[in-house]
């Protein structure tokens, strides 16, 4: 197993490489990291959480650009996603509980303590919802929260019939899977990216009842505590988003009024702005991160 210590010493400063860490329950989780030559103890690290159907690989372009600018970037694959699936004994599209997801983020954050001057949490789509929930419970763990088209309010949902099926599955077969209500064309209208998403063998198309329950539980947790967000926050929205309800997200975030709130709306883009405009995204991210140092 390539531990974080080993990874920091041996990972190449160009491109990505895989490392592992041990979760609180003893499970071994993989991450995809982008190391730089910048001294870790005086540098800035970003921890990235992906969307409901995706994985660390969907953030490759921004991560490489961040790496080139001297930022260490750690892209975590959620249990049941990306490299944390069958090869590590995880059921695809599954998680035991919401608390398990929070614990996995906290475990990795604890491993970074004392190693970096500053650490920021980046959440894209569903990962933005998970990141928001995490900082509500641990407001001092990260120096800032960057939300990219976050799933705090959605335009898409499973059907009422599917919801009934999920309810009974929770009672009888919690690992039964259900089709997710997102199609490749909802992420982007660029043909090559649509093809990449459609053909991606690691894309999650179905999720278990208990994962979907954890997701719904996360909605309620955020709704009940959203006014308590203290972590400085940057928000990115896509003007043509077919997955996220931008007005709903804005209402939630502005109600919270976190410190350092900065909102960017890329009016002509669809949901996956990390595919469509990685350079612009990284430019805006790094400018905001730099401002937080003097805030």
Secondary structure as the mmCIF struct_conf table of DSSP 4:
data_model
#
loop_
_struct_conf.conf_type_id
_struct_conf.id
_struct_conf.beg_label_comp_id
_struct_conf.beg_label_asym_id
_struct_conf.beg_label_seq_id
_struct_conf.end_label_comp_id
_struct_conf.end_label_asym_id
_struct_conf.end_label_seq_id
HELX_RH_AL_P HELX_RH_AL_P1 UNK A 4 UNK A 10
BEND BEND1 UNK A 11 UNK A 11
BEND BEND2 UNK A 13 UNK A 15
STRN STRN1 UNK A 17 UNK A 22
TURN_TY1_P TURN_TY1_P1 UNK A 24 UNK A 25
BEND BEND3 UNK A 26 UNK A 26
STRN STRN2 UNK A 28 UNK A 34
BEND BEND4 UNK A 37 UNK A 38
HELX_RH_3T_P HELX_RH_3T_P1 UNK A 40 UNK A 42
BEND BEND5 UNK A 43 UNK A 43
STRN STRN3 UNK A 44 UNK A 49
BEND BEND6 UNK A 52 UNK A 53
HELX_RH_3T_P HELX_RH_3T_P2 UNK A 56 UNK A 59
HELX_RH_AL_P HELX_RH_AL_P2 UNK A 60 UNK A 68
TURN_TY1_P TURN_TY1_P2 UNK A 69 UNK A 70
STRN STRN4 UNK A 72 UNK A 76
HELX_LH_PP_P HELX_LH_PP_P1 UNK A 77 UNK A 78
TURN_TY1_P TURN_TY1_P3 UNK A 79 UNK A 80
BEND BEND7 UNK A 81 UNK A 81
TURN_TY1_P TURN_TY1_P4 UNK A 82 UNK A 83
BEND BEND8 UNK A 84 UNK A 85
HELX_RH_3T_P HELX_RH_3T_P3 UNK A 86 UNK A 88
TURN_TY1_P TURN_TY1_P5 UNK A 89 UNK A 89
TURN_TY1_P TURN_TY1_P6 UNK A 92 UNK A 93
BEND BEND9 UNK A 96 UNK A 96
HELX_RH_AL_P HELX_RH_AL_P3 UNK A 98 UNK A 112
TURN_TY1_P TURN_TY1_P7 UNK A 113 UNK A 115
BEND BEND10 UNK A 117 UNK A 117
STRN STRN5 UNK A 118 UNK A 124
TURN_TY1_P TURN_TY1_P8 UNK A 125 UNK A 125
HELX_RH_AL_P HELX_RH_AL_P4 UNK A 126 UNK A 137
TURN_TY1_P TURN_TY1_P9 UNK A 139 UNK A 140
BEND BEND11 UNK A 141 UNK A 141
BEND BEND12 UNK A 143 UNK A 143
STRN STRN6 UNK A 144 UNK A 148
BEND BEND13 UNK A 149 UNK A 149
TURN_TY1_P TURN_TY1_P10 UNK A 151 UNK A 152
BEND BEND14 UNK A 153 UNK A 153
STRN STRN7 UNK A 154 UNK A 154
BEND BEND15 UNK A 155 UNK A 155
HELX_RH_AL_P HELX_RH_AL_P5 UNK A 160 UNK A 172
TURN_TY1_P TURN_TY1_P11 UNK A 174 UNK A 175
STRN STRN8 UNK A 177 UNK A 179
BEND BEND16 UNK A 181 UNK A 181
HELX_RH_AL_P HELX_RH_AL_P6 UNK A 184 UNK A 187
BEND BEND17 UNK A 189 UNK A 189
HELX_RH_AL_P HELX_RH_AL_P7 UNK A 191 UNK A 199
TURN_TY1_P TURN_TY1_P12 UNK A 201 UNK A 202
STRN STRN9 UNK A 206 UNK A 208
HELX_RH_AL_P HELX_RH_AL_P8 UNK A 209 UNK A 225
HELX_RH_3T_P HELX_RH_3T_P4 UNK A 226 UNK A 228
BEND BEND18 UNK A 231 UNK A 231
STRN STRN10 UNK A 233 UNK A 238
TURN_TY1_P TURN_TY1_P13 UNK A 239 UNK A 240
BEND BEND19 UNK A 242 UNK A 243
STRN STRN11 UNK A 244 UNK A 244
HELX_RH_AL_P HELX_RH_AL_P9 UNK A 246 UNK A 256
TURN_TY1_P TURN_TY1_P14 UNK A 257 UNK A 257
TURN_TY1_P TURN_TY1_P15 UNK A 259 UNK A 260
STRN STRN12 UNK A 262 UNK A 266
TURN_TY1_P TURN_TY1_P16 UNK A 267 UNK A 268
BEND BEND20 UNK A 271 UNK A 271
HELX_RH_AL_P HELX_RH_AL_P10 UNK A 273 UNK A 276
HELX_RH_AL_P HELX_RH_AL_P11 UNK A 278 UNK A 292
TURN_TY1_P TURN_TY1_P17 UNK A 293 UNK A 294
#
